[in-house]
Amino acid sequence: MEFARDQWYVAAHGVEVGRDLLARTVLGEPLVLYRTGAGEAVALADRCVHRRFPLSQSRLDGDTVVCGYHGFTYDPTGACVFVPGQQRIPRTARVAAYPVVEQDSLVWVWIGDRERADPATIPRAPWLADPRYAVVRGMAPLDARYGLLVDNLMDLSHETYLHGGYIGTPEVADTPITTEVDEDRGVVHVSRHMDDAECPPFYARSTGIQGRITRWQDIEYHPPCLYLLHSRIAPQGVYPPAEGEDSAAFHAEIVYAITPSTAHSTYDFWAVARDFAVDDESVSAYLHQSNHTVVMQDVAALNVLERVIAAEPERYQELSINIDTGGLAARRLLARLVGSGTVGAPR
């Protein structure tokens, strides 16, 4: 599938980037990430200009990367500052340096024309860096195109069938959704409000709620990369007050950054931020393990689906129903981004 270039994509959780060289491929472009001694995140093209040796398999010397094959050395701007066997450094001896912004504990890279990179356009996930919330996070690679993960997250009715015993209950599939599209901001909103629902283990064990619940799922999708799920959980019949804080409920802010790696592979960066039991490490451990399990269930299903799609004849006709309105809106906005910017050729 085609990519939307001239966009910001998450390349790593901030905690992944340090003084070791980290390899990532975003929109088919190999990157190497690291931090300078001052703590600044850097992203360079992961190919030495000399003989294409991966810089991610090389070493750091201070703030420079020394190619592990012939010793070409690059500073954080991508400029070559040393070549072996001669004093003169060729004018073209440099690698691409990508605009990087670290925000809300995520490392964003701009893929496209760097003159168009505007950090103000990066969508926010402030709970991930808010000390009032406890956060667990992870990343799972998929052997599947990124559009399949977008479809998966926009239609949460699959929780009932794929994630039963973790986050899925019958009410998720049974409850109708409402979908709204903010055309000016390019954001898709999907809401599912369950007034009387079974409490799944994911929330029963973490909140301590016994019995049935009122459960709200409010999605914001900011194409092409960021997905936010605002999850509200409360004892059945407890609703937000007309004014003031919603202190009788438990809130989980569930974040996914959906980053295309290649035409048929994707990075699934995930995080769960909560405003309850923030100092309880046992709750953090449980939510981390449970959400990891849920993510890996999605990964297994989407990897199967990728293989099915790759083998099917062209012009296969899907059937869409009411629960697909959010996913179809997301597809439309993604296609608009591809059409309005520089299109990346799949690799």
N, C-alpha and C positions, 0 to 999 in steps of 0.2 A: 504494500500500500504506500501511497505517497505521504510525505511528511510536511508539516507546516514549519518552515524555517522562519528566521527573524522572530524568534520566540525564546522565552526563558524556560529552561527545563531543570529539574532537580537532578544533580549528578551524584549526590551523596548526602547522608546525614552528616552534620558537622562533626560528630564524634568519630566518624570514619576517617576523616582527613587529618593527618598528623605529619610526623617526620619520616614516615615510610611512604614510598611511592605507591600510589593507588591507580590501577588501570580501570577505566570505564570507557564504554563505547556509547555515544549518544548520537542518534540519527545517523548511524553509520560512520561517525567520525571518532577514531580512537583518541582518547584523552589520557593524560597522566595528571593526577592531582597530588598536591602536597602543601604543607604550610611552611612559610618562611620562619626564621628564628623569631621574628616579631609577632608571629601568629596569623599572618595574612594567608588566606587560601589562594592557591595558584592553580590554573588549569592550562596546560600546554598540549599541543599536538603530540601524540605518543609515537612519533617516528623521527629518528635522527635524520637530518637533512642529507647526511653523507651516504649511508647504505641502508637506511630505513630500519635500523635496529630499534626495538621498542625502548623508549626511555623509561618506561615503567619497570623494565628489567635491568635498570642501571643503578646508579647510586647518587645520593645527595652529598655535596661538599659545601657546607655552609648553606647558602640560599641558591646555589647553582646545581644543575643536574649534569652529571658526567656520564656520557654514553658508555655503556659497558662493553662496547665492541672496539671502538677506535679512540675514545676519549674526547670527542667533541663535547664542549661544555657550554651550557645555556643558562642565562640568567632568567629571573622571573618574567621578563618581558618577551622571552623567546629569542633574544639576540644571542648569537654565538660569541663567546668571549675567549675561547681557546680552541685551536686546532693543532694536531700533532705535526711536528716536522717542519714548521715554517712560522714566521712571525706575522705575515699578512693574513688577515682573516677575510675570506671572500665576502663581498658585499651581500650576496644572496644566502649567506650562512645564517639562517634563522629559522625557527619553527613558529607556527601560529600560536599566539597567546589569546585565550578566550576571556571575554568579560566575565567576572565572577562577583556574585553578591551573596553574602552569608546573612540570612534573615530567618528568624523564627526557628533556629537550630537546623535549617536546611541550607545546603550549598547549591545555589542556582548558577547555571552557566547559560550564556547567550549563544545560540547557534544561528549564525547568519551574518549579515552586514553589521559590523561592530559599531558603525556610526549611527545605527538605528537603536542601539541598546539603551533603554531607559529603565533604570531600577524602580522608578515609581509605578511601573506597570506590573510589577510582581505581586500576585495575590498574597494575602496575609493568612497566617495560621498562628495567631499570637499566643494561644494556649501552650504551644510547645516550648515557649521560653518564659512562661509566667510562673513565678515561684508559688503561686496559689494553687497550681495544678501539679499532680504527679503524672509522669509520662513514661510509657514503655514504647519501645520502637524496634523496628527491624527492617529487613529488605529481603525480598525473594525474587530471583530471576525466573522469567517464564520463557519457554520455548514456543511463544505464541505472539501474534501481532498485537499491538497495543490497543487497537479498537475492540478486541474481544474483552479486555479488562475493563474498558470504559462501559461497554454494554453490561457486563457483569455487575458493576457497582451501581449503575443507574437503575437497575431492576432488582430490588432486594427481595422480591418474592421467592427467589431461589434459596434464601435462608431456610425456609420451611423444609426443603427437600434435600439440600446439599449439606446444611449445617445443623441439622437436628441434633439435639444433645449438647449444643454449644450456644448458639445465638438464635436458632430457628424455632419458631412455634407455629401452629396452624394459623394464628391470626395474621401473621405477616403476609401470607399469600391470600388470605380471605379479605383483607381490608383494601378498599379502593384507594387510589392515589390521586393527588392533584398535581398538575404540572404547569409551571409558568416559565416563560423565557423573557429575560431582560435583554432585549435586542440591542439596546444602546451599550450596555456593559458587557454583553456577550456571556451571560451567566444563565445556566439552567437550574431551576428550583423544582424539586420533587418532594412532596410531603405525604407521609402516611401516618395518621393519628389513630392509634388503637386505644379505645376507651376502656376496654375490659379484656385483658390478655393474660395468658399464662406467662409466668416469669421464667425466662430461660436460665440455665445454670450460670451463664456468663455474668448475669446481673444478680441472680439470687445469692451466689457465693460471695460476690464482691461488695454488694450493698447490705446484705443481711435481711432483705425484704422477704417476708413469708406470705404466701398467698398470691392473689392475682394483682395485676398492675395496670396502670395507665401508662402506655408506652408511645412516645412520639419519635418519629424519624424524619428529620428535615435535611434534605440534601442540597448542597450548592456545588455545582460543577463549573469550574473556571477553565475552559479549554485553553491550551491543549493539555495541561499537566496536572492541575490541582483539583482534588475532590475533597469536600468537607461533608461529614455527616454529624449533625447536631442531634445527639441522642438524649432524650429526657425520659427518666424512669421515676415513677412515684407509686405509692400504694394506690390501688384501684379507687378511682373517684376523686383523687387529689389533683387539682388543676392549678395553674399559675394564678397568683393574685392579680387583681386589676392594676394594682400599683405596688411598687417595692420589689424586693428580691424574691426569687422563686426558691426559698430556702427549704421548703418541705420536699423538694425533689432532688434526685441525684442526676448529675449531668456528665456525659462523656462526649468529648470532642474527638471524633475519629477522622484521621487525616490519611489520605492516600495521595502520593505523587506518582503519576503514571508516566514513565519516561520511555519512549521508544529507544531501543538499542539498535536493532537492525529491522529490516522489513518483517522478520518473523521471530523477533525476540524483544523482551520488554523487562524493564526494572520496575518492581512493585515496592516502592518505599511506603512503609506504613507506620503509624503512631497512634496511640490511644492516650489522650489526656483526660484526667478526671478531677472533679472538685470534691471528692469524698475519700475518706481513708487515705489521705495524702501521705501520711507518715507510716503507713502499714506496709512493710516490705513483703509480707506474705500475700497481700492483695496484689501488689505489683507483680510478684512472681507468677501468681495464678493468671492474671490478665495477660501477661506476656506469653505464657505457654498456651493459653486458650486462643488468643488472637493469632499466634503463629500457626496453630493447628488449623484454624479457619482459613487463613491465607493459603496454607499448603493444600487444603481441599480445593480451593479455587484454582490454584496452580495446576493440580492434577487434572481437573475438569477442562481447563482451557487448553492445556497441552494436547489433550485428546481431541478437542474441537478443532484446534489448528491442523492436526493431521487429517481430520475428516474433510475440512474445507479445502486443503491442498489437493486432495484426491478426487474431489467432486467435479462434475462437468461445469463449464461456464454457464452463466445466466441461471443458476439455481435460484428458485423463487422462495424466499422466506415468507412465513406467515407472521404478521405482527398483530397484537391485540392491545387493549387499553393499558395494560401494565408496561407497555413498551414506549409510551409517549415520551418519557424522559430520555430514554436511550436514543430514540429517533431524533429528538431535538439536539442531543449532543452530537450525533453524527452530522447533522446539518451544519452546526456551528463549526465543527472541525473541518468540514468540506469548505466552508466559507474562508477559514483561515488559510487552508491550502491554496485556495483560489486567489486570495488577496496578497499573499507574500511570495517569497522565493521558494519554489518547490524543491525539496530534496529528493534526489533519485534514490530508491531503495537499494541497499547493498546486501 
